């Protein structure tokens, strides 16, 4: 009987560990994608990437994170949109829109062990996003880095021509 309990405990532990490895990227979740697309401003292209995230307004990285909102971060066109769930309307509401192409800087900054995607906009305001592994409060470093690299690639491809 104790062997059965040990096997059951091992199975629960394996499930918990496997659950923690789930990426924050929920782009393949069609229902969630449709809910997010519905919450974006009219005329916005469909999101190419949707990730679970916390948004830290006016935060520029290490030691600057204060109050945060939980929701999803969507890459749609040339903007990042942060959306939070509205329980009363049973839908996502866009809380923040960040134009990343003209931004001064897009980078991953570490706040202790937590990687944050930080965007410094042209008006010198900051937005930090902590991407979270699916269904947990564990930061998703790999997806944070991948999203940052994707944004940097898009920025490099869309640089204005040199006015010489």
DSSP file (Angstrom, degrees, kcal/mol; ACC not computed):
  #  RESIDUE AA STRUCTURE BP1 BP2  ACC     N-H-->O    O-->H-N    N-H-->O    O-->H-N    TCO  KAPPA ALPHA  PHI   PSI    X-CA   Y-CA   Z-CA
    1    1 A X     >        0   0    0      0, 0.0     4,-1.9     0, 0.0     5,-0.2   0.000 360.0 360.0 360.0 -39.9    0.0    0.0    0.0
    2    2 A X  H  >  +     0   0    0      1,-0.2     4,-2.2     2,-0.2     5,-0.1   0.821 360.0  57.2 -66.0 -29.1    2.8    2.4    0.8
    3    3 A X  H  > S+     0   0    0      2,-0.2     4,-2.4     1,-0.2    -1,-0.2   0.894 105.3  50.7 -67.1 -38.2    4.3    1.7   -2.6
    4    4 A X  H  > S+     0   0    0      2,-0.2     4,-2.6     1,-0.2    -2,-0.2   0.906 110.3  49.3 -63.5 -42.2    1.0    2.9   -4.2
    5    5 A X  H  X S+     0   0    0     -4,-1.9     4,-2.8     2,-0.2    -2,-0.2   0.899 110.2  50.9 -63.6 -40.3    1.1    6.1   -2.1
    6    6 A X  H  X S+     0   0    0     -4,-2.2     4,-2.4     2,-0.2    -2,-0.2   0.916 111.9  47.1 -64.3 -42.5    4.7    6.7   -3.2
    7    7 A X  H  X S+     0   0    0     -4,-2.4     4,-2.2     2,-0.2    -2,-0.2   0.904 112.8  49.3 -65.1 -41.0    3.7    6.2   -6.9
    8    8 A X  H  X S+     0   0    0     -4,-2.6     4,-2.3     2,-0.2    -2,-0.2   0.920 111.9  48.3 -63.6 -43.3    0.7    8.5   -6.5
    9    9 A X  H  X S+     0   0    0     -4,-2.8     4,-2.5     1,-0.2    -2,-0.2   0.899 110.8  51.2 -63.4 -40.2    2.8   11.2   -4.8
   10   10 A X  H  X S+     0   0    0     -4,-2.4     4,-2.5     2,-0.2    -1,-0.2   0.890 109.7  50.7 -64.2 -38.2    5.4   10.9   -7.5
   11   11 A X  H  X S+     0   0    0     -4,-2.2     4,-2.3     2,-0.2    -2,-0.2   0.907 110.6  48.0 -65.1 -42.4    2.7   11.3  -10.1
   12   12 A X  H  X S+     0   0    0     -4,-2.3     4,-2.4     2,-0.2    -2,-0.2   0.926 112.7  49.1 -63.3 -44.6    1.3   14.4   -8.4
   13   13 A X  H  X S+     0   0    0     -4,-2.5     4,-2.6     1,-0.2     5,-0.2   0.915 110.8  50.0 -61.3 -44.0    4.8   15.9   -8.2
   14   14 A X  H  X S+     0   0    0     -4,-2.5     4,-2.7     1,-0.2    -1,-0.2   0.904 110.8  49.9 -62.1 -40.8    5.5   15.1  -11.8
   15   15 A X  H  X S+     0   0    0     -4,-2.3     4,-2.3     2,-0.2    -2,-0.2   0.905 111.4  48.6 -64.5 -41.2    2.2   16.8  -12.8
   16   16 A X  H  X S+     0   0    0     -4,-2.4     4,-1.5     2,-0.2    -2,-0.2   0.923 113.6  46.1 -64.8 -43.7    3.0   19.9  -10.7
   17   17 A X  H  X S+     0   0    0     -4,-2.6     4,-0.5     1,-0.2    -2,-0.2   0.906 113.5  48.7 -66.2 -41.2    6.5   20.2  -12.2
   18   18 A X  H >< S+     0   0    0     -4,-2.7     3,-1.1     1,-0.2    -1,-0.2   0.887 108.0  55.4 -65.4 -37.9    5.3   19.7  -15.7
   19   19 A X  H >< S+     0   0    0     -4,-2.3     3,-1.2     1,-0.3    -1,-0.2   0.836 102.5  56.9 -63.5 -32.9    2.6   22.3  -15.2
   20   20 A X  H 3< S+     0   0    0     -4,-1.5    -1,-0.3     1,-0.2    -2,-0.2   0.646  99.2  61.0 -72.5 -14.3    5.2   24.8  -14.2
   21   21 A X  T << S+     0   0    0     -3,-1.1     2,-0.3    -4,-0.5    -1,-0.2   0.415  74.3 119.7 -93.3   1.8    7.0   24.3  -17.5
   22   22 A X    <   -     0   0    0     -3,-1.2   112,-1.0   112,-0.2   114,-0.1  -0.504  68.1-117.0 -70.6 130.8    4.0   25.5  -19.5
   23   23 A X        -     0   0    0     -2,-0.3   111,-0.6   110,-0.2    -1,-0.1  -0.212   7.7-128.0 -65.7 156.1    4.9   28.5  -21.6
   24   24 A X  S    S+     0   0    0    109,-0.2    28,-2.0   110,-0.1     2,-0.6   0.655  82.6 105.2 -74.7 -16.6    3.2   31.9  -21.1
   25   25 A X  B     +A   51   0A   0     26,-0.2    26,-0.3     1,-0.1     3,-0.2  -0.548  38.5 167.9 -72.4 114.2    2.5   31.9  -24.8
   26   26 A X    >   +     0   0    0     24,-2.9     3,-1.7    -2,-0.6     7,-0.2   0.004  34.1 123.0-113.7  25.3   -1.2   31.2  -25.3
   27   27 A X  T 3  S+     0   0    0     23,-0.5    -1,-0.1     1,-0.3    24,-0.1   0.769  70.7  56.4 -60.1 -28.0   -1.3   32.2  -29.0
   28   28 A X  T 3  S+     0   0    0     -3,-0.2     2,-1.2    22,-0.1    -1,-0.3   0.551  78.3 101.2 -84.3  -6.6   -2.6   28.7  -30.0
   29   29 A X    <>  -     0   0    0     -3,-1.7     4,-2.9     1,-0.2     5,-0.2  -0.675  57.1-168.3 -79.4  99.4   -5.6   29.0  -27.6
   30   30 A X  H  > S+     0   0    0     -2,-1.2     4,-2.2     1,-0.2    -1,-0.2   0.859  81.9  50.5 -62.1 -38.9   -8.3   29.9  -30.2
   31   31 A X  H  > S+     0   0    0      2,-0.2     4,-2.0     1,-0.2    -1,-0.2   0.941 114.5  43.4 -66.0 -46.3  -10.9   30.8  -27.6
   32   32 A X  H  > S+     0   0    0      1,-0.2     4,-2.7     2,-0.2    -2,-0.2   0.906 112.2  54.4 -64.6 -41.3   -8.6   33.1  -25.7
   33   33 A X  H  X S+     0   0    0     -4,-2.9     4,-2.7     1,-0.2    14,-0.2   0.895 108.8  48.3 -59.1 -40.9   -7.2   34.5  -29.0
   34   34 A X  H  X S+     0   0    0     -4,-2.2     4,-2.0     2,-0.2    -1,-0.2   0.893 111.5  50.0 -67.1 -39.5  -10.8   35.4  -30.1
   35   35 A X  H  X S+     0   0    0     -4,-2.0     4,-1.2     2,-0.2    57,-0.5   0.903 113.3  46.2 -64.3 -41.3  -11.5   37.0  -26.7
   36   36 A X  H >X S+     0   0    0     -4,-2.7     4,-0.8     2,-0.2     3,-0.6   0.937 110.9  51.5 -67.1 -46.3   -8.3   39.1  -26.9
   37   37 A X  H >< S+     0   0    0     -4,-2.7     3,-0.7     1,-0.3    -1,-0.2   0.876 108.3  53.1 -58.2 -37.8   -8.9   40.1  -30.5
   38   38 A X  H 3< S+     0   0    0     -4,-2.0    -1,-0.3     1,-0.2    -2,-0.2   0.817 107.2  52.2 -66.7 -30.5  -12.4   41.3  -29.5
   39   39 A X  H << S+     0   0    0     -4,-1.2    55,-0.6    -3,-0.6    -1,-0.2   0.564  91.0  96.2 -83.8  -8.9  -10.9   43.4  -26.7
   40   40 A X  S << S-     0   0    0     -4,-0.8     3,-0.1    -3,-0.7     4,-0.1  -0.423  90.7 -84.8 -78.7 156.8   -8.5   45.2  -29.0
   41   41 A X    >   -     0   0    0      1,-0.1     3,-1.9    -2,-0.1    -1,-0.1  -0.247  58.4 -87.0 -57.7 148.5   -9.3   48.6  -30.5
   42   42 A X  T 3  S+     0   0    0      1,-0.3    -1,-0.1    -3,-0.1     3,-0.1  -0.312 115.6  25.0 -57.3 135.0  -11.3   48.5  -33.7
   43   43 A X  T 3  S+     0   0    0      1,-0.3     2,-0.3    -3,-0.1    -1,-0.3   0.358  86.3 136.2  90.5  -5.0   -9.1   48.2  -36.8
   44   44 A X    <   -     0   0    0     -3,-1.9    -1,-0.3    -7,-0.1     3,-0.1  -0.566  59.7-112.3 -74.8 136.0   -6.3   46.5  -34.9
   45   45 A X        -     0   0    0     -2,-0.3    -1,-0.1     1,-0.1     3,-0.1  -0.236  44.5 -83.8 -61.5 158.4   -4.8   43.5  -36.8
   46   46 A X        -     0   0    0      1,-0.1    31,-0.4    30,-0.1    -1,-0.1  -0.360  56.8 -97.7 -60.0 141.9   -5.3   40.1  -35.3
   47   47 A X        -     0   0    0    -14,-0.2    29,-0.3    29,-0.2     3,-0.1  -0.390  26.9-162.3 -66.0 137.7   -2.7   39.4  -32.6
   48   48 A X  S    S+     0   0    0     27,-2.9     2,-0.3     1,-0.3    28,-0.2   0.598  80.2  21.5 -92.3 -14.4    0.3   37.3  -33.8
   49   49 A X  E     - B   0  75A   0     26,-1.1    26,-2.8   -23,-0.0     2,-0.4  -0.968  61.5-174.2-153.6 137.1    1.3   36.5  -30.2
   50   50 A X  E     + B   0  74A   0     -2,-0.3   -24,-2.9    24,-0.2   -23,-0.5  -0.997  12.6 176.7-133.4 127.9   -0.6   36.5  -26.9
   51   51 A X  E     -AB  25  73A   0     22,-2.4    22,-3.0    -2,-0.4     2,-0.3  -0.962  34.8-110.8-132.0 147.9    1.1   35.8  -23.6
   52   52 A X  E     + B   0  72A   0    -28,-2.0    80,-2.1    80,-0.4     2,-0.3  -0.591  56.2 155.5 -72.9 137.8    0.0   35.8  -19.9
   53   53 A X  E     -CB 131  71A   0     18,-2.5    18,-2.7    -2,-0.3     2,-0.4  -0.986  46.1-126.4-158.7 163.2    1.6   38.7  -18.2
   54   54 A X  E     -CB 130  70A   0     76,-2.0    76,-2.3    -2,-0.3     2,-0.5  -0.941  28.5-144.7-110.0 141.9    1.7   41.3  -15.4
   55   55 A X  E     -CB 129  69A   0     14,-2.6    14,-2.0    -2,-0.4     2,-0.7  -0.941   9.0-165.7-110.7 128.1    2.0   44.9  -16.5
   56   56 A X  E >   -C  128   0A   0     72,-3.3    72,-1.8    -2,-0.5     3,-1.4  -0.891  19.6-143.6-110.5  97.4    4.0   47.3  -14.3
   57   57 A X  E 3  S+C  127   0A   0     -2,-0.7     9,-0.2    10,-0.4    70,-0.2  -0.324  79.7   4.1 -62.4 141.8    3.1   50.9  -15.4
   58   58 A X  T 3  S+     0   0    0     68,-1.5     2,-0.4     1,-0.2    -1,-0.3   0.672  96.7 137.7  59.9  21.3    6.0   53.4  -15.4
   59   59 A X    <   -     0   0    0     -3,-1.4    -1,-0.2    67,-0.3    -3,-0.1  -0.810  34.6-175.0-100.5 137.3    8.5   50.7  -14.4
   60   60 A X        -     0   0    0     -2,-0.4     2,-0.4     1,-0.2    -1,-0.1   0.155  51.8 -89.0-117.7  19.1   11.9   50.6  -16.0
   61   61 A X  S >  S+     0   0    0     56,-0.1     3,-2.3    48,-0.1     4,-0.3  -0.921  89.1  50.3 124.2-140.2   13.3   47.4  -14.5
   62   62 A X  T 3  S-     0   0    0     -2,-0.4    49,-0.1    48,-0.3    -2,-0.1  -0.090 121.8  -5.2 -51.6 125.5   15.2   46.4  -11.4
   63   63 A X  T 3  S+     0   0    0      1,-0.1    -1,-0.3    -4,-0.0    48,-0.1   0.470 111.8  92.3  75.8   2.3   13.8   47.8   -8.2
   64   64 A X    <   +     0   0    0     -3,-2.3     2,-0.4     2,-0.0    -2,-0.1   0.385  48.7 116.7-111.4   5.1   11.1   49.8   -9.8
   65   65 A X        +     0   0    0     -4,-0.3     3,-0.1    -6,-0.1     2,-0.1  -0.607  30.7 150.4 -80.4 127.9    8.1   47.4   -9.9
   66   66 A X        +     0   0    0     -2,-0.4    -1,-0.1     1,-0.4     2,-0.1   0.088  55.3   4.6-119.5-126.8    5.2   48.6   -7.9
   67   67 A X  S    S-     0   0    0    -10,-0.1    -1,-0.4    -2,-0.1   -10,-0.4  -0.385  71.5-166.0 -65.0 139.2    1.5   47.9   -8.4
   68   68 A X        -     0   0    0    -12,-0.2     2,-0.4    -3,-0.1   -12,-0.2  -0.916  16.7-140.4-129.1 154.1    0.8   45.5  -11.2
   69   69 A X  E     -B   55   0A   0    -14,-2.0   -14,-2.6    -2,-0.3     2,-0.4  -0.919  19.0-137.8-110.0 141.2   -2.1   44.4  -13.3
   70   70 A X  E     +B   54   0A   0     -2,-0.4    15,-0.4   -16,-0.2     2,-0.2  -0.813  53.3  90.7 -98.6 137.8   -2.6   40.8  -14.3
   71   71 A X  E    S-B   53   0A   0    -18,-2.7   -18,-2.5    -2,-0.4     2,-0.3  -0.838  70.5 -51.8-180.0-138.8   -3.8   40.0  -17.8
   72   72 A X  E     -BD  52  83A   0     11,-2.6    11,-2.9   -20,-0.3     2,-0.5  -0.958  30.8-142.6-131.2 150.4   -2.4   39.2  -21.2
   73   73 A X  E     -BD  51  82A   0    -22,-3.0   -22,-2.4    -2,-0.3     2,-0.4  -0.963  21.4-164.8-112.2 125.6    0.1   41.0  -23.5
   74   74 A X  E     -BD  50  81A   0      7,-3.2     7,-2.9    -2,-0.5     2,-0.7  -0.934  15.5-149.1-117.4 132.8   -0.8   40.9  -27.2
   75   75 A X  E     +BD  49  80A   0    -26,-2.8   -27,-2.9    -2,-0.4   -26,-1.1  -0.894  31.5 162.8 -95.5 113.6    1.5   41.6  -30.1
   76   76 A X  E >   - D   0  79A   0      3,-2.2     3,-1.5    -2,-0.7     2,-0.2  -0.953  58.7 -46.1-138.6 114.7   -0.7   43.0  -32.9
   77   77 A X  T 3  S-     0   0    0     -2,-0.4   -29,-0.1   -31,-0.4   -33,-0.0  -0.462 120.7 -22.0  64.7-127.6    0.7   45.0  -35.8
   78   78 A X  T 3  S+     0   0    0     -2,-0.2    22,-1.0    -3,-0.1    23,-0.8   0.063 123.6  77.1-104.7  23.9    3.2   47.5  -34.5
   79   79 A X  E <   -DE  76  99A   0     -3,-1.5    -3,-2.2    20,-0.2     2,-0.5  -0.936  65.9-139.5-131.4 153.6    1.9   47.7  -31.0
   80   80 A X  E     -DE  75  98A   0     18,-2.6    18,-2.9    -2,-0.3     2,-0.5  -0.953  26.0-162.3-102.8 132.2    1.9   45.7  -27.8
   81   81 A X  E     -DE  74  97A   0     -7,-2.9    -7,-3.2    -2,-0.5     2,-0.6  -0.969   8.4-154.9-118.7 129.6   -1.5   45.7  -26.1
   82   82 A X  E     -DE  73  96A   0     14,-2.6    13,-3.1    -2,-0.5    14,-1.5  -0.916  17.9-173.3-101.5 126.6   -2.0   44.9  -22.4
   83   83 A X  E     -DE  72  94A   0    -11,-2.9   -11,-2.6    -2,-0.6     2,-0.3  -0.953   9.0-161.0-122.6 138.9   -5.5   43.6  -21.7
   84   84 A X  E     - E   0  93A   0      9,-2.3     9,-2.8    -2,-0.4     2,-0.3  -0.892  30.1-104.5-116.1 148.8   -7.1   42.8  -18.4
   85   85 A X  E     - E   0  92A   0    -15,-0.4     2,-0.7    -2,-0.3     7,-0.2  -0.548  24.6-149.6 -75.1 131.6  -10.2   40.6  -17.8
   86   86 A X  E  >> - E   0  91A   0      5,-3.5     4,-1.6    -2,-0.3     5,-1.4  -0.894   7.7-167.8-102.9 105.3  -13.3   42.5  -17.0
   87   87 A X  T  45S+     0   0    0     -2,-0.7    -1,-0.2     1,-0.2     5,-0.0   0.852  84.4  54.3 -62.7 -36.2  -15.5   40.3  -14.8
   88   88 A X  T  45S+     0   0    0      1,-0.2    -1,-0.2     3,-0.1    -2,-0.0   0.899 120.3  29.9 -67.9 -40.4  -18.6   42.4  -15.1
   89   89 A X  T  45S-     0   0    0      2,-0.2    -1,-0.2    -3,-0.1    -2,-0.2   0.536 100.8-131.2 -95.8  -7.5  -18.6   42.4  -18.9
   90   90 A X  T  <5S+     0   0    0     -4,-1.6     2,-0.3     1,-0.2    -3,-0.2   0.923  72.9  94.0  57.2  48.2  -17.0   39.0  -19.2
   91   91 A X  E   <S-E   86   0A   0     -5,-1.4    -5,-3.5    -7,-0.1     2,-0.3  -0.950  80.2 -90.7-155.6 169.0  -14.5   40.3  -21.8
   92   92 A X  E     -E   85   0A   0    -57,-0.5     2,-0.4    -2,-0.3    -7,-0.2  -0.718  32.8-156.4 -88.8 141.7  -10.9   41.7  -22.1
   93   93 A X  E     -E   84   0A   0     -9,-2.8    -9,-2.3    -2,-0.3     2,-0.5  -0.960  21.3-120.0-115.0 135.4  -10.4   45.4  -21.9
   94   94 A X  E     +E   83   0A   0    -55,-0.6   -11,-0.3    -2,-0.4     3,-0.1  -0.639  34.4 172.4 -73.5 122.4   -7.3   47.1  -23.4
   95   95 A X  E     +     0   0A   0    -13,-3.1     2,-0.3    -2,-0.5   -12,-0.2   0.711  63.2  14.8-101.3 -29.1   -5.5   48.8  -20.6
   96   96 A X  E     -E   82   0A   0    -14,-1.5   -14,-2.6     2,-0.0     2,-0.4  -0.997  54.1-163.2-152.2 142.5   -2.3   49.9  -22.4
   97   97 A X  E     -E   81   0A   0     -2,-0.3     2,-0.5   -16,-0.2   -16,-0.2  -0.998  11.6-171.6-127.2 126.6   -1.1   50.3  -25.9
   98   98 A X  E     -E   80   0A   0    -18,-2.9   -18,-2.6    -2,-0.4     2,-0.9  -0.969  17.6-146.5-125.1 118.2    2.6   50.6  -26.6
   99   99 A X  E     -E   79   0A   0     -2,-0.5   -20,-0.2   -20,-0.2     4,-0.1  -0.734  20.5-179.6 -79.7 108.9    4.0   51.5  -30.0
  100  100 A X    >   +     0   0    0    -22,-1.0     3,-0.5    -2,-0.9    -1,-0.2   0.719  65.5  70.7 -88.6 -20.9    7.3   49.5  -30.0
  101  101 A X  T 3  S+     0   0    0    -23,-0.8    -1,-0.2     1,-0.2   -22,-0.1   0.950 108.4  33.4 -62.8 -49.1    8.6   50.4  -33.5
  102  102 A X  T 3  S+     0   0    0     57,-0.1    -1,-0.2     3,-0.0    -2,-0.1   0.428  93.1 128.3 -86.5   5.0    9.5   54.0  -32.6
  103  103 A X    <   -     0   0    0     -3,-0.5    18,-0.3    -4,-0.1     3,-0.1  -0.168  63.9-131.7 -60.0 151.8   10.4   53.2  -29.0
  104  104 A X  S    S+     0   0    0     16,-2.1     2,-0.3     1,-0.3    17,-0.2   0.906  86.3   1.2 -67.2 -42.6   13.7   54.4  -27.7
  105  105 A X  E     -F  120   0A   0     15,-1.6    15,-2.8     2,-0.0     2,-0.4  -0.998  50.4-172.0-152.7 142.5   14.5   51.0  -26.3
  106  106 A X  E     +F  119   0A   0     -2,-0.3     2,-0.3    13,-0.2    13,-0.2  -0.978  36.1 139.2-131.9 119.6   13.1   47.5  -26.0
  107  107 A X  E     -F  118   0A   0     11,-2.4    11,-3.3    -2,-0.4     2,-0.6  -0.971  53.3-106.6-154.8 166.0   15.0   45.1  -23.7
  108  108 A X  E     -F  117   0A   0     -2,-0.3     2,-0.4     9,-0.2     9,-0.2  -0.902  37.2-174.4 -98.7 125.5   14.9   42.4  -21.1
  109  109 A X  E     -F  116   0A   0      7,-2.7     7,-3.0    -2,-0.6     2,-0.5  -0.948  19.2-130.3-119.9 140.1   15.9   43.7  -17.7
  110  110 A X  E     -F  115   0A   0     -2,-0.4     2,-0.7     5,-0.2   -48,-0.3  -0.793  13.2-168.2 -95.5 130.7   16.3   41.5  -14.6
  111  111 A X  E >  S-F  114   0A   0      3,-3.3     3,-1.7    -2,-0.5     2,-0.5  -0.855  76.4 -55.4-110.5  89.2   14.6   42.5  -11.4
  112  112 A X  T 3  S-     0   0    0     -2,-0.7   -50,-0.1     1,-0.3    -2,-0.0  -0.672 121.7 -21.7  69.9-122.0   16.4   40.0   -9.1
  113  113 A X  T 3  S+     0   0    0     -2,-0.5     2,-0.6    -3,-0.1    -1,-0.3   0.456 120.1 100.0 -94.0  -2.8   15.8   36.7  -10.8
  114  114 A X  E <   -F  111   0A   0     -3,-1.7    -3,-3.3    26,-0.0     2,-0.4  -0.749  65.4-144.4 -91.9 119.8   12.7   37.9  -12.6
  115  115 A X  E     -F  110   0A   0     -2,-0.6     2,-0.4    -5,-0.2    16,-0.4  -0.668  17.3-166.7 -80.9 135.1   13.1   38.9  -16.3
  116  116 A X  E     -F  109   0A   0     -7,-3.0    -7,-2.7    -2,-0.4     2,-0.7  -0.969  21.0-135.0-120.6 136.5   11.0   41.9  -17.4
  117  117 A X  E     -FG 108 129A   0     12,-2.9    12,-2.3    -2,-0.4     2,-0.5  -0.832  32.7-167.2 -85.0 117.2   10.3   43.1  -20.9
  118  118 A X  E     -FG 107 128A   0    -11,-3.3   -11,-2.4    -2,-0.7     2,-0.5  -0.927  12.0-169.4-116.3 130.4   10.8   46.8  -20.7
  119  119 A X  E     -FG 106 127A   0      8,-2.7     8,-1.6    -2,-0.5     2,-0.7  -0.976   6.6-161.6-118.3 124.0    9.8   49.3  -23.4
  120  120 A X  E     -FG 105 126A   0    -15,-2.8   -16,-2.1    -2,-0.5   -15,-1.6  -0.922  21.1-148.8-102.7 112.2   11.0   52.9  -23.2
  121  121 A X    >   -     0   0    0      4,-2.4     3,-2.1    -2,-0.7   -18,-0.1  -0.222  28.2 -99.8 -77.8 168.2    8.7   54.9  -25.4
  122  122 A X  T 3  S+     0   0    0      1,-0.3    -1,-0.1     2,-0.1   -19,-0.1   0.769 123.8  59.3 -59.2 -26.8    9.6   58.1  -27.4
  123  123 A X  T 3  S-     0   0    0      2,-0.1    -1,-0.3     1,-0.0     3,-0.1   0.278 120.4-111.0 -86.4  13.0    8.0   60.2  -24.7
  124  124 A X  S <  S+     0   0    0     -3,-2.1     2,-0.2     1,-0.3    -2,-0.1   0.666  73.8 137.3  66.6  21.3   10.4   58.7  -22.2
  125  125 A X        -     0   0    0      2,-0.0    -4,-2.4   -65,-0.0     2,-0.3  -0.629  43.1-139.6 -89.8 157.7    7.7   56.7  -20.4
  126  126 A X  E     - G   0 120A   0     -2,-0.2   -68,-1.5    -6,-0.2     2,-0.4  -0.894  18.0-175.3-120.4 147.9    8.4   53.1  -19.4
  127  127 A X  E     -CG  57 119A   0     -8,-1.6    -8,-2.7    -2,-0.3     2,-0.4  -0.985   9.2-165.7-137.5 130.7    6.3   50.0  -19.4
  128  128 A X  E     -CG  56 118A   0    -72,-1.8   -72,-3.3    -2,-0.4     2,-0.4  -0.942   1.0-165.7-119.3 141.7    7.5   46.7  -17.9
  129  129 A X  E     -CG  55 117A   0    -12,-2.3   -12,-2.9    -2,-0.4     2,-0.7  -0.991   8.7-158.7-129.4 129.6    5.9   43.3  -18.5
  130  130 A X  E     -C   54   0A   0    -76,-2.3   -76,-2.0    -2,-0.4     2,-0.3  -0.931  18.2-146.0-106.8 111.7    6.5   40.1  -16.6
  131  131 A X  E     -C   53   0A   0     -2,-0.7     9,-2.6   -16,-0.4     2,-0.4  -0.611  15.8-150.9 -80.4 135.2    5.5   37.1  -18.7
  132  132 A X  B     -H  139   0B   0    -80,-2.1   -80,-0.4    -2,-0.3     7,-0.2  -0.866  16.9-111.2-114.6 138.9    4.1   34.3  -16.6
  133  133 A X    >   -     0   0    0      5,-3.3     3,-2.3    -2,-0.4     5,-0.3  -0.366  62.2 -71.3 -62.3 145.2    4.2   30.5  -17.2
  134  134 A X  T 3  S-     0   0    0   -112,-1.0  -112,-0.2  -111,-0.6    -1,-0.2  -0.071 112.2  -8.8 -46.2 121.3    0.7   29.2  -18.0
  135  135 A X  T 3  S+     0   0    0      1,-0.2    -1,-0.3    -3,-0.2     2,-0.2   0.607 120.3  81.6  70.3  14.0   -1.6   29.1  -15.0
  136  136 A X  S <  S-     0   0    0     -3,-2.3    -1,-0.2     2,-0.2  -116,-0.0  -0.757  81.2-117.7-137.1-176.9    1.2   30.0  -12.5
  137  137 A X  S    S+     0   0    0     -2,-0.2     2,-0.5    -3,-0.1    -3,-0.1  -0.012  73.2 119.0-113.0  26.9    3.1   32.9  -11.0
  138  138 A X        -     0   0    0     -5,-0.3    -5,-3.3    -4,-0.0    -2,-0.2  -0.829  69.1-116.8 -94.4 126.4    6.4   31.6  -12.2
  139  139 A X  B     -H  132   0B   0     -2,-0.5     2,-0.8    -7,-0.2    -7,-0.3  -0.276  16.3-137.1 -61.6 147.6    8.2   34.0  -14.7
  140  140 A X     >  +     0   0    0     -9,-2.6     4,-2.0     1,-0.2    -9,-0.2  -0.798  27.1 173.5-109.4  87.5    8.8   32.7  -18.2
  141  141 A X  H  > S+     0   0    0     -2,-0.8     4,-2.4     1,-0.2     5,-0.2   0.881  75.4  53.5 -63.9 -40.9   12.3   33.8  -19.0
  142  142 A X  H  > S+     0   0    0      1,-0.2     4,-2.4     2,-0.2    -1,-0.2   0.925 112.4  42.5 -64.2 -45.5   12.5   31.9  -22.3
  143  143 A X  H  > S+     0   0    0      2,-0.2     4,-2.7     1,-0.2     5,-0.2   0.857 112.0  55.6 -70.7 -33.9    9.3   33.5  -23.8
  144  144 A X  H  X S+     0   0    0     -4,-2.0     4,-2.2     2,-0.2    -2,-0.2   0.945 111.8  43.2 -60.6 -47.4   10.3   36.9  -22.4
  145  145 A X  H  X S+     0   0    0     -4,-2.4     4,-2.5     2,-0.2    -2,-0.2   0.908 114.0  51.0 -65.0 -42.5   13.7   36.7  -24.3
  146  146 A X  H  X S+     0   0    0     -4,-2.4     4,-2.2     2,-0.2    -2,-0.2   0.909 111.1  47.8 -63.3 -42.5   12.0   35.3  -27.4
  147  147 A X  H  X S+     0   0    0     -4,-2.7     4,-2.6     2,-0.2    -1,-0.2   0.915 111.3  51.0 -64.8 -42.6    9.4   38.1  -27.5
  148  148 A X  H  X S+     0   0    0     -4,-2.2     4,-2.5    -5,-0.2    -2,-0.2   0.930 111.1  48.1 -60.1 -45.4   12.1   40.8  -27.0
  149  149 A X  H  X S+     0   0    0     -4,-2.5     4,-2.3     1,-0.2    -1,-0.2   0.891 110.9  51.4 -63.0 -39.4   14.1   39.3  -29.8
  150  150 A X  H  X S+     0   0    0     -4,-2.2     4,-2.3     2,-0.2    -1,-0.2   0.920 111.0  47.6 -63.4 -43.6   11.0   39.3  -32.1
  151  151 A X  H  X S+     0   0    0     -4,-2.6     4,-2.4     1,-0.2    -2,-0.2   0.902 111.5  50.7 -63.7 -41.2   10.3   42.9  -31.3
  152  152 A X  H  X S+     0   0    0     -4,-2.5     4,-2.3     2,-0.2    -1,-0.2   0.878 109.5  50.8 -65.8 -37.3   13.9   43.9  -31.9
  153  153 A X  H  X S+     0   0    0     -4,-2.3     4,-2.2     2,-0.2    -2,-0.2   0.927 110.9  48.3 -63.6 -45.1   13.8   42.1  -35.3
  154  154 A X  H  X S+     0   0    0     -4,-2.3     4,-1.2     1,-0.2    -2,-0.2   0.897 111.6  50.3 -62.2 -40.0   10.6   43.9  -36.3
  155  155 A X  H  < S+     0   0    0     -4,-2.4     3,-0.3     1,-0.2    -1,-0.2   0.905 110.0  50.2 -63.9 -41.5   12.2   47.2  -35.2
  156  156 A X  H >< S+     0   0    0     -4,-2.3     3,-0.9     1,-0.2    -2,-0.2   0.882 111.1  48.9 -65.4 -38.2   15.3   46.5  -37.3
  157  157 A X  H 3< S+     0   0    0     -4,-2.2    -1,-0.2     1,-0.2    -2,-0.2   0.730 114.4  46.5 -72.2 -21.8   13.2   45.7  -40.4
  158  158 A X  T 3< S+     0   0    0     -4,-1.2    -1,-0.2    -3,-0.3     2,-0.2   0.032  75.7 137.9-113.6  25.3   11.1   48.8  -40.0
  159  159 A X    <   -     0   0    0     -3,-0.9     3,-0.1     1,-0.1   -57,-0.1  -0.500  60.8-106.9 -70.2 138.8   13.8   51.4  -39.4
  160  160 A X        -     0   0    0     -2,-0.2    -1,-0.1     1,-0.1     3,-0.1  -0.326  42.8 -93.7 -64.8 149.5   13.2   54.7  -41.3
  161  161 A X        -     0   0    0      1,-0.1     2,-0.4    -3,-0.1    -1,-0.1  -0.320  44.8-100.2 -62.5 145.3   15.4   55.3  -44.3
  162  162 A X        -     0   0    0      1,-0.1     2,-1.6    -3,-0.1    -1,-0.1  -0.551  29.9-139.2 -69.5 121.5   18.5   57.4  -43.6
  163  163 A X              0   0    0     -2,-0.4    -1,-0.1     1,-0.2    -2,-0.0  -0.207 360.0 360.0 -80.9  48.9   17.7   60.9  -44.8
  164  164 A X              0   0    0     -2,-1.6    -1,-0.2     0, 0.0    -2,-0.0   0.475 360.0 360.0 -81.0 360.0   21.1   61.7  -46.4
